[in-house]
Amino acid sequence: MQQNDLESQALLEQMRQQESIKSQRFAGVRTVLVVLSSYGMVYDVASLRHEIRLAYSDATVFFRTTLGKPIGAAAPAYVDLLIDLTGPGQRQGLFYSLKLRRSARSAVGRNAGLFRKRIYDRTYDEKAHSRGGHEDVLARERAVQKQVLALAGVGFVPTGETHPDRGKTIALGLPPMQRL
């Protein structure tokens, strides 16, 4: 019985997180530009495009590298939403974030570089939320990129997680059967 309550609490917490992510969405987004991190691509381009399209159904999604080269189709000069996944220490021009911000109506990104905390609408400060250990680079990138996407209103639903088999313990929680 205790296991069932813990599992229910975990699922309720996931639902609360999804609702808070939905409340972060920007209104009227038709074009989205995603600047990918050069440390590691945690999510592939197709899954990012799919998740962004789930959050913003009318949006067209464009991708760029940290150096400004387009991946696939080139983005228009002006976009509605900028999602900058570029982290601290990654190769990017000094004033590239200012250029990106001028070309976007709303901007979300990581607190890296000189200007982003002041010029972006929402920033995620990974130094304030770090655990202080030597964490795997891809695990850290996955957690940070997930938080940046959540600030943009894009939530990744954790699918594919397997729960423990409770087939033998379910019968223990049922009331005893009556004899006829």
MARSE-647843 format. One record per residue (C-alpha): residue number from 1; residue in three letters; x, y, z. Coordinates in steps of 0.5 Angstrom, whole numbers, plus 500, padded with zeros to 3 digits. Example, Ala and Ser with C-alpha at 12.3 -4.5 7.8 and 13.67 -1.06 7.14 Angstrom:
// MARSE-647843
     k     r    c1    c2    c3
     1   Ala   525   491   516
     2   Ser   527   498   514
END
This chain:
// MARSE-647843
     k     r    c1    c2    c3
     1   Met   500   500   500
     2   Gln   506   505   502
     3   Gln   509   504   495
     4   Asn   503   505   491
     5   Asp   502   512   495
     6   Leu   509   514   493
     7   Glu   508   512   486
     8   Ser   502   516   486
     9   Gln   505   522   489
    10   Ala   511   522   484
    11   Leu   506   522   478
    12   Leu   502   528   482
    13   Glu   509   532   482
    14   Gln   510   530   475
    15   Met   503   533   473
    16   Arg   504   539   477
    17   Gln   511   540   474
    18   Gln   507   540   467
    19   Glu   502   545   469
    20   Ser   507   550   471
    21   Ile   511   549   465
    22   Lys   505   550   461
    23   Ser   504   557   465
    24   Gln   511   559   462
    25   Arg   509   559   455
    26   Phe   509   565   451
    27   Ala   503   568   447
    28   Gly   503   568   439
    29   Val   509   564   437
    30   Arg   509   563   430
    31   Thr   517   562   429
    32   Val   522   559   434
    33   Leu   530   559   433
    34   Val   534   554   437
    35   Val   541   555   438
    36   Leu   544   549   440
    37   Ser   549   547   445
    38   Ser   556   545   443
    39   Tyr   558   541   449
    40   Gly   553   536   447
    41   Met   547   535   443
    42   Val   542   531   449
    43   Tyr   536   532   444
    44   Asp   536   530   437
    45   Val   534   536   432
    46   Ala   527   532   430
    47   Ser   525   531   438
    48   Leu   526   538   439
    49   Arg   522   540   433
    50   His   517   535   436
    51   Glu   517   538   443
    52   Ile   517   545   441
    53   Arg   511   544   436
    54   Leu   507   540   441
    55   Ala   508   547   446
    56   Tyr   507   552   440
    57   Ser   503   548   435
    58   Asp   503   554   430
    59   Ala   510   555   430
    60   Thr   516   553   425
    61   Val   522   551   428
    62   Phe   529   553   426
    63   Phe   536   551   429
    64   Arg   543   554   429
    65   Thr   550   552   432
    66   Thr   553   557   437
    67   Leu   557   559   431
    68   Gly   551   562   427
    69   Lys   551   557   422
    70   Pro   544   554   420
    71   Ile   542   547   421
    72   Gly   537   545   416
    73   Ala   533   551   413
    74   Ala   536   558   415
    75   Ala   532   562   420
    76   Pro   528   569   418
    77   Ala   531   575   420
    78   Tyr   526   576   426
    79   Val   523   571   430
    80   Asp   518   570   436
    81   Leu   522   566   441
    82   Leu   529   565   441
    83   Ile   531   559   446
    84   Asp   539   559   447
    85   Leu   542   553   449
    86   Thr   549   556   449
    87   Gly   553   555   456
    88   Pro   558   558   459
    89   Gly   565   557   456
    90   Gln   562   555   449
    91   Arg   565   558   443
    92   Gln   561   564   441
    93   Gly   562   571   439
    94   Leu   562   576   444
    95   Phe   556   580   442
    96   Tyr   553   574   439
    97   Ser   547   574   444
    98   Leu   546   581   443
    99   Lys   545   580   436
   100   Leu   540   574   437
   101   Arg   536   578   442
   102   Arg   535   584   437
   103   Ser   532   579   432
   104   Ala   527   576   437
   105   Arg   521   578   440
   106   Ser   522   574   447
   107   Ala   529   570   449
   108   Val   530   565   454
   109   Gly   537   562   455
   110   Arg   542   560   460
   111   Asn   546   565   464
   112   Ala   553   565   460
   113   Gly   557   570   458
   114   Leu   557   578   459
   115   Phe   550   580   457
   116   Arg   545   575   457
   117   Lys   542   575   464
   118   Arg   540   583   463
   119   Ile   538   582   456
   120   Tyr   534   575   456
   121   Asp   527   575   458
   122   Arg   528   569   462
   123   Thr   535   566   464
   124   Tyr   537   559   468
   125   Asp   543   560   472
   126   Glu   546   553   472
   127   Lys   551   555   477
   128   Ala   546   557   483
   129   His   543   550   481
   130   Ser   549   546   481
   131   Arg   550   540   486
   132   Gly   557   542   486
   133   Gly   560   535   484
   134   His   564   532   478
   135   Glu   557   530   474
   136   Asp   557   527   468
   137   Val   557   533   462
   138   Leu   552   530   458
   139   Ala   548   529   465
   140   Arg   549   536   467
   141   Glu   547   538   460
   142   Arg   541   534   460
   143   Ala   538   537   466
   144   Val   540   544   464
   145   Gln   537   544   457
   146   Lys   531   541   460
   147   Gln   530   547   465
   148   Val   532   552   459
   149   Leu   526   549   455
   150   Ala   521   549   461
   151   Leu   523   556   462
   152   Ala   520   557   454
   153   Gly   514   553   456
   154   Val   517   546   452
   155   Gly   516   540   457
   156   Phe   519   534   456
   157   Val   514   528   458
   158   Pro   518   523   461
   159   Thr   516   517   457
   160   Gly   520   510   457
   161   Glu   521   510   464
   162   Thr   520   503   467
   163   His   516   502   474
   164   Pro   518   496   478
   165   Asp   513   490   477
   166   Arg   508   490   483
   167   Gly   504   483   480
   168   Lys   506   479   486
   169   Thr   505   485   491
   170   Ile   498   487   489
   171   Ala   494   481   491
   172   Leu   497   483   498
   173   Gly   493   489   499
   174   Leu   486   486   497
   175   Pro   481   485   502
   176   Pro   480   477   503
   177   Met   475   473   499
   178   Gln   469   471   502
   179   Arg   467   464   502
   180   Leu   461   461   500
END
